Amino acid sequence: MVFNYISEHKNFGKTRTNQMVGIMKQLLIVSLLISAPLTFLPHLSTIHKDTPSPKQTLEVLWYKTIGGNDNEYGLSIYVTNKTIYISGTYINAYIAALNRTTGEIIWNSGWNGYDAYIALADNNIYSTGKTQDYDVALVEMNPTGNLVWSRTWGGGDDDAGHGVFVYNDYIYVVGYTYSFGAGGHDVCLLKYDLDGNLVWNRTWGGGGGRWEEGHGVFVYNDYIYVVGYTESFGAGYYDVCLLKYDLDGNLVWNRTWGGGYYD
């Protein structure tokens, strides 16, 4: 089996697995309500003389930290009527469901890899990231955080997923590949069915050892939109790139935005 699945259904606490590795920062979840000033976070509520006073300010209802003595960080969030789903890295790729009202952990799970990003569809959780072998990871979990299936995609070099979206019974994953494409870091876009079968894959980049990465994917009106950055095209250095594909993976157009430095 490609993944060693990790599940701890109360509080992750100091649970460790000898297969868990990584470098992380602490993960923080905050719930906010528009009503009163932040009296205990003055650096957030400071109003300068030349800044108009806001009509409404934010009050922290609760905050939750997840982590221990290592470095943990959060990367994506999805909110439903009753539940907050978060993902990131805590020793390993980490996914948790929290009560939206109280912030208490309902369950948490993970898989051996790094940098989990999530999307939800029909109450199932779809996660992408990077395996410990540096391949793109795609994982499906059921509503209670149990593994349904896992898939990987990649070659002999560094590949990773940075975004996932579910649309009309298909899963779209975006990230980067060093193994395939024009050379260097290229954007990769993968399409799977709901059983985890790869339908097609596409890459986009300029080659020559330059860097492109995809960091977000969205599907609307039967077109796929990918956002990321490019070093090969645009004004120079790193520019924002926006790609549009049809559902068969044909590139419709690409656009860049930026100046002569880092964007």
C-alpha positions as CSV (number, residue, x, y, z in Angstrom):
1,M,0.0,0.0,0.0
2,V,1.3,3.4,-0.9
3,F,0.1,5.3,2.1
4,N,0.4,4.5,5.8
5,Y,-2.9,5.9,7.1
6,I,-3.0,7.7,10.4
7,S,-6.2,8.2,12.4
8,E,-6.7,9.6,15.9
9,H,-10.4,10.3,16.6
10,K,-10.2,12.6,19.6
11,N,-7.3,14.9,20.2
12,F,-4.0,14.4,18.4
13,G,-2.2,15.4,21.6
14,K,1.3,14.0,21.7
15,T,0.6,11.1,19.4
16,R,3.6,10.2,17.2
17,T,4.3,7.6,14.6
18,N,7.8,6.6,13.9
19,Q,7.0,7.0,10.2
20,M,6.0,10.6,10.7
21,V,8.5,13.2,9.6
22,G,8.5,16.9,8.6
23,I,9.2,20.5,9.5
24,M,6.1,22.4,10.6
25,K,4.8,25.5,12.3
26,Q,1.9,25.8,14.8
27,L,-1.6,25.7,13.3
28,L,-4.2,28.2,14.6
29,I,-7.9,28.4,13.9
30,V,-9.8,31.5,14.8
31,S,-13.6,32.1,14.7
32,L,-14.6,35.8,14.4
33,L,-17.8,37.7,14.9
34,I,-18.4,41.3,13.7
35,S,-19.4,43.2,16.9
36,A,-16.8,44.5,19.4
37,P,-13.1,45.6,19.5
38,L,-10.3,43.2,20.0
39,T,-9.2,44.3,23.4
40,F,-6.6,41.6,23.9
41,L,-5.0,41.9,20.4
42,P,-4.2,45.6,20.3
43,H,-2.0,45.3,17.2
44,L,-5.0,44.2,15.2
45,S,-7.4,46.9,16.5
46,T,-5.0,49.9,16.3
47,I,-6.6,52.7,14.4
48,H,-4.3,55.4,12.9
49,K,-5.3,59.0,12.9
50,D,-5.4,59.1,9.1
51,T,-7.6,56.0,8.9
52,P,-11.4,56.3,9.1
53,S,-12.9,54.5,12.1
54,P,-14.6,51.3,11.0
55,K,-18.3,51.0,11.7
56,Q,-17.8,47.4,12.8
57,T,-14.9,45.6,14.3
58,L,-14.2,42.0,15.0
59,E,-14.4,40.0,18.2
60,V,-12.7,36.6,18.6
61,L,-15.3,34.1,19.7
62,W,-12.8,31.3,20.1
63,Y,-9.5,30.2,18.9
64,K,-7.9,26.7,18.7
65,T,-4.3,25.7,18.4
66,I,-3.3,22.2,17.2
67,G,0.3,21.1,17.7
68,G,3.1,20.3,20.1
69,N,6.8,21.1,20.2
70,D,7.3,20.8,16.5
71,N,6.3,23.2,13.7
72,E,2.8,22.9,12.4
73,Y,0.9,24.9,9.8
74,G,-2.5,25.1,8.2
75,L,-3.0,25.3,4.4
76,S,-6.7,25.1,3.6
77,I,-10.1,25.3,5.2
78,Y,-13.7,24.3,4.3
79,V,-16.7,25.3,6.3
80,T,-20.2,23.7,6.4
81,N,-23.3,24.4,8.5
82,K,-21.9,22.5,11.5
83,T,-18.3,21.6,10.8
84,I,-15.0,23.3,10.0
85,Y,-12.5,21.1,8.1
86,I,-8.9,22.1,8.1
87,S,-5.8,20.6,6.6
88,G,-2.0,21.2,6.6
89,T,0.9,19.5,8.2
90,Y,1.3,18.3,11.7
91,I,4.2,15.8,11.7
92,N,2.5,14.5,8.6
93,A,-0.3,15.5,6.2
94,Y,-3.0,16.4,8.6
95,I,-6.8,16.8,8.3
96,A,-9.3,17.6,11.1
97,A,-13.0,18.2,11.5
98,L,-14.0,20.7,14.3
99,N,-17.3,21.8,15.7
100,R,-18.1,25.1,14.1
101,T,-19.7,26.5,17.3
102,T,-17.2,25.4,19.9
103,G,-14.0,24.6,18.0
104,E,-13.7,21.2,19.6
105,I,-12.1,18.5,17.5
106,I,-14.6,15.9,16.2
107,W,-11.9,13.8,14.5
108,N,-8.5,14.1,13.0
109,S,-6.7,11.9,10.5
110,G,-3.7,12.0,8.2
111,W,-1.5,10.2,5.7
112,N,2.3,9.9,5.4
113,G,3.2,12.9,3.3
114,Y,3.2,16.7,3.5
115,D,1.1,19.8,2.9
116,A,-2.5,18.5,2.7
117,Y,-5.1,20.6,0.8
118,I,-8.8,19.7,0.9
119,A,-12.1,19.9,-0.9
120,L,-15.5,18.4,0.0
121,A,-18.2,16.8,-2.1
122,D,-21.2,14.7,-1.0
123,N,-19.7,14.8,2.6
124,N,-16.5,13.1,1.5
125,I,-13.1,14.8,1.8
126,Y,-10.6,14.8,-1.0
127,S,-7.1,15.7,-0.2
128,T,-4.0,16.4,-2.2
129,G,-0.4,17.1,-1.3
130,K,3.0,15.4,-1.5
131,T,3.9,11.9,-0.5
132,Q,7.1,11.1,1.3
133,D,8.5,9.9,-2.0
134,Y,7.8,13.3,-3.5
135,D,4.8,12.3,-5.7
136,V,1.5,14.0,-6.1
137,A,-1.0,12.5,-3.5
138,L,-4.7,12.2,-3.8
139,V,-6.7,10.8,-0.9
140,E,-10.5,10.3,-0.4
141,M,-11.9,10.1,3.1
142,N,-15.4,9.4,4.3
143,P,-17.3,11.8,6.5
144,T,-15.8,10.3,9.7
145,G,-12.2,10.7,8.4
146,N,-11.6,7.1,7.4
147,L,-9.6,6.3,4.3
148,V,-11.6,5.2,1.2
149,W,-8.7,5.2,-1.3
150,S,-5.4,6.8,-2.1
151,R,-3.6,7.5,-5.4
152,T,-0.2,8.9,-6.4
153,W,1.1,10.4,-9.6
154,G,4.7,11.3,-10.4
155,G,8.1,10.2,-11.7
156,G,11.6,10.1,-10.4
157,D,11.8,13.8,-9.4
158,D,9.8,16.2,-7.2
159,D,6.1,16.4,-7.8
160,A,3.3,17.8,-5.5
161,G,-0.4,18.7,-5.4
162,H,-1.4,22.2,-4.3
163,G,-5.1,22.4,-5.0
164,V,-8.1,20.1,-5.5
165,F,-11.7,20.7,-6.8
166,V,-14.6,18.3,-7.4
167,Y,-17.0,19.0,-10.3
168,N,-19.6,16.7,-11.9
169,D,-18.2,13.4,-10.7
170,Y,-14.6,14.3,-11.4
171,I,-11.7,15.4,-9.3
172,Y,-9.2,18.0,-10.5
173,V,-5.8,18.3,-8.9
174,V,-3.3,21.1,-9.6
175,G,0.3,21.4,-8.5
176,Y,3.7,21.1,-10.0
177,T,5.9,18.4,-11.6
178,Y,9.7,18.2,-12.0
179,S,9.3,14.7,-13.6
180,F,7.3,15.6,-16.7
181,G,6.6,18.5,-19.0
182,A,9.0,21.0,-20.7
183,G,11.7,20.7,-18.0
184,G,12.2,22.4,-14.7
185,H,9.2,23.0,-12.5
186,D,6.0,22.8,-14.7
187,V,2.3,23.2,-13.7
188,C,0.6,19.9,-13.6
189,L,-3.2,19.4,-13.9
190,L,-4.7,16.0,-13.3
191,K,-8.3,14.7,-13.8
192,Y,-9.6,11.7,-11.9
193,D,-13.0,10.0,-11.7
194,L,-14.6,9.5,-8.2
195,D,-13.1,6.0,-8.0
196,G,-9.6,7.4,-8.2
197,N,-8.9,6.4,-11.9
198,L,-6.7,8.9,-13.7
199,V,-8.6,10.3,-16.8
200,W,-5.9,12.5,-18.1
201,N,-2.9,14.7,-17.1
202,R,-1.6,17.9,-18.5
203,T,1.5,20.0,-17.9
204,W,2.3,23.7,-18.8
205,G,5.7,25.4,-18.7
206,G,8.5,26.9,-20.6
207,G,11.4,24.6,-19.9
208,G,15.0,25.6,-19.5
209,G,15.0,24.8,-15.8
210,R,12.6,27.6,-15.0
211,W,9.8,27.3,-12.5
212,E,6.0,27.2,-12.9
213,E,3.6,26.0,-10.2
214,G,-0.2,25.7,-10.0
215,H,-1.7,26.7,-6.6
216,G,-5.4,26.7,-7.2
217,V,-8.1,25.1,-9.4
218,F,-11.7,25.9,-10.0
219,V,-14.3,24.6,-12.5
220,Y,-17.1,26.7,-13.7
221,N,-19.5,26.3,-16.7
222,D,-17.5,23.3,-18.0
223,Y,-14.2,25.1,-18.0
224,I,-11.2,24.6,-15.7
225,Y,-9.3,27.6,-14.3
226,V,-5.8,27.2,-12.8
227,V,-3.9,29.9,-11.0
228,G,-0.2,29.9,-10.0
229,Y,3.0,31.5,-11.1
230,T,5.4,31.3,-14.0
231,E,9.1,32.2,-14.5
232,S,9.1,31.3,-18.2
233,F,6.5,33.8,-19.4
234,G,5.4,37.3,-18.6
235,A,7.4,40.3,-17.7
236,G,10.2,38.5,-15.9
237,Y,11.1,36.7,-12.7
238,Y,7.9,35.3,-11.2
239,D,4.6,36.4,-12.6
240,V,1.0,35.4,-11.8
241,C,-0.3,32.9,-14.4
242,L,-3.9,32.0,-15.2
243,L,-4.8,29.1,-17.4
244,K,-8.1,28.1,-18.9
245,Y,-8.8,24.5,-20.0
246,D,-11.8,22.7,-21.4
247,L,-13.0,19.5,-19.7
248,D,-11.0,17.4,-22.1
249,G,-7.8,19.1,-21.0
250,N,-7.3,21.3,-24.0
251,L,-5.7,24.6,-23.2
252,V,-8.0,27.4,-24.2
253,W,-5.8,30.3,-23.3
254,N,-3.2,31.4,-20.8
255,R,-2.5,34.9,-19.2
256,T,0.2,36.4,-17.1
257,W,0.3,39.4,-14.8
258,G,3.2,41.1,-13.1
259,G,6.2,43.4,-13.4
260,G,9.8,42.8,-13.7
261,Y,10.3,41.4,-10.3
262,Y,8.5,38.8,-8.0
263,D,4.7,38.7,-8.2
